[in-house]
Amino acid sequence: MSKLTINNLSKTYPNGVKALNNVSLEIGTGMFGLLGPNGAGKSSLMRTIATLQDADTGTITLDDLDVSKNKQEIREKLGYLPQDFGLYPRINAEVMLDHIAQMKGVGNKSDRKYLVESLLNKVNLYSHRKKGLGTYSGGMRQRFGIAQALVGDPSLIIVDEPTAGLDPSERNRFYNLLSEIGENTIVILSTHIVEDVTTLCSNMAIICEGEVLMQGKPKEGIESLEGRIYKKAIQKDELNEYKSTYNVISTKLIEGKLSLRVESEQNPENGFEPAKADLEDVYFSQISKKVDPITL
Ligand SMILES: Nc1ncnc2c1ncn2[C@@H]1O[C@H](COP(=O)(O)OP(=O)(O)OP(=O)(O)O)[C@@H](O)[C@H]1O
């Protein structure tokens, strides 16, 4: 059982942006969701774990290995699907994977052939193996991204915002693929999409403005809000009034009316109804400590 330990990690970019502020996390095998809004610091953290940049202070260890001092060894154990995943458009999937396998040290040609075939089957791209990567749809590109991340049997896999832009059926397909690989490996899924974490992750953290606001099991987060969430449909122009009176954590437009969700120890009355807490409530409740999550 591998374990990734992040201790008091901080990073300020030369332009003065503090992207990571004393981040500490413990991540074991299985699917771990790192959830946060745009600009929260997720990619900065992923890039640091992936040895692509250094933090100013703090440490990351994978089992007993200090990541910043053993970059080459970490890279050999790492599969990474970055947010901006560049592809050579004219090269086909089979040739590209063969090349990546060669770079990762699979020297024997028949071993590589077997590996490439099994990876293409795993991500359901075998029938498209001869097509140029530039012709792939968004979902196919992401599935190819997973295939390349799996070369070398990594003990740590990082996927950075992988489902953004995928249509619902491709997203489901991608979820199925990720859930299969999360069994014996540490998989960190960085995302701003709450549904990704609800669907896949047994452990999670919420990060905002470079700080970890919550970490634990999604279920525990939801339980902590049970009996504290109330909802009400209002007119759009009433929002500011409600925001000044209640702890509004989220709003959704439904058929032109605004459905509000508030967090409150007692029933606020005034037409509010109790609602079943979900992971989106946990997310908005946490990030509302740092930013105003309600923008119309
Ligand atoms: N190389 C860089 N130089 C300067 N500032 C940066 C750099 N990379 C990121 N930032 C800033 O650091 C903060 C955190 O960015 P980061 O990309 O880590 O967040 P994120 O959670 O991945 O966001 P997103 O979901 O938008 O990708 C942001 O304010 C961003 O503008």
The ligand as an SDF file (V2000), in Angstrom:
LIG
                    3D

 31 33  0  0  0  0  0  0  0  0999 V2000
    3.3200   30.0260  -13.7080 N   0  0  0  0  0  0  0  0  0  0  0  0
    2.5520   30.8800  -13.0270 C   0  0  0  0  0  0  0  0  0  0  0  0
    2.9600   32.1510  -12.7840 N   0  0  0  0  0  0  0  0  0  0  0  0
    2.1960   33.0050  -12.0870 C   0  0  0  0  0  0  0  0  0  0  0  0
    0.9990   32.7090  -11.5620 N   0  0  0  0  0  0  0  0  0  0  0  0
    0.5290   31.4590  -11.7590 C   0  0  0  0  0  0  0  0  0  0  0  0
    1.2690   30.4790  -12.5020 C   0  0  0  0  0  0  0  0  0  0  0  0
    0.5540   29.3380  -12.5450 N   0  0  0  0  0  0  0  0  0  0  0  0
   -0.5780   29.5870  -11.8570 C   0  0  0  0  0  0  0  0  0  0  0  0
   -0.6040   30.8480  -11.3820 N   0  0  0  0  0  0  0  0  0  0  0  0
   -1.6290   31.4610  -10.5350 C   0  0  0  0  0  0  0  0  0  0  0  0
   -1.6860   30.7020   -9.3390 O   0  0  0  0  0  0  0  0  0  0  0  0
   -3.0280   30.5270   -8.9070 C   0  0  0  0  0  0  0  0  0  0  0  0
   -3.3320   29.0330   -8.8440 C   0  0  0  0  0  0  0  0  0  0  0  0
   -3.3480   28.5430  -10.1730 O   0  0  0  0  0  0  0  0  0  0  0  0
   -3.5580   26.9870  -10.5190 P   0  0  0  0  0  0  0  0  0  0  0  0
   -3.4540   26.8580  -12.0120 O   0  0  0  0  0  0  0  0  0  0  0  0
   -2.6610   26.1730   -9.6830 O   0  0  0  0  0  0  0  0  0  0  0  0
   -5.0740   26.7830  -10.0530 O   0  0  0  0  0  0  0  0  0  0  0  0
   -6.1350   25.6860  -10.4710 P   0  0  0  0  0  0  0  0  0  0  0  0
   -6.8790   25.3450   -9.2310 O   0  0  0  0  0  0  0  0  0  0  0  0
   -5.4790   24.5760  -11.1890 O   0  0  0  0  0  0  0  0  0  0  0  0
   -7.0560   26.5120  -11.4450 O   0  0  0  0  0  0  0  0  0  0  0  0
   -7.8200   26.0570  -12.8010 P   0  0  0  0  0  0  0  0  0  0  0  0
   -8.9700   25.1920  -12.3610 O   0  0  0  0  0  0  0  0  0  0  0  0
   -8.2810   27.3820  -13.3440 O   0  0  0  0  0  0  0  0  0  0  0  0
   -6.8330   25.3750  -13.6620 O   0  0  0  0  0  0  0  0  0  0  0  0
   -3.8910   31.2940   -9.8930 C   0  0  0  0  0  0  0  0  0  0  0  0
   -4.1180   32.5740   -9.3540 O   0  0  0  0  0  0  0  0  0  0  0  0
   -3.0240   31.3710  -11.1360 C   0  0  0  0  0  0  0  0  0  0  0  0
   -3.3370   32.5280  -11.8950 O   0  0  0  0  0  0  0  0  0  0  0  0
  1  2  1  0
  2  3  1  0
  2  7  2  0
  3  4  2  0
  4  5  1  0
  5  6  2  0
  6  7  1  0
  6 10  1  0
  7  8  1  0
  8  9  2  0
  9 10  1  0
 10 11  1  0
 11 12  1  0
 11 30  1  0
 12 13  1  0
 13 14  1  0
 13 28  1  0
 14 15  1  0
 15 16  1  0
 16 17  2  0
 16 18  1  0
 16 19  1  0
 19 20  1  0
 20 21  2  0
 20 22  1  0
 20 23  1  0
 23 24  1  0
 24 25  2  0
 24 26  1  0
 24 27  1  0
 28 29  1  0
 28 30  1  0
 30 31  1  0
M  END
$$$$
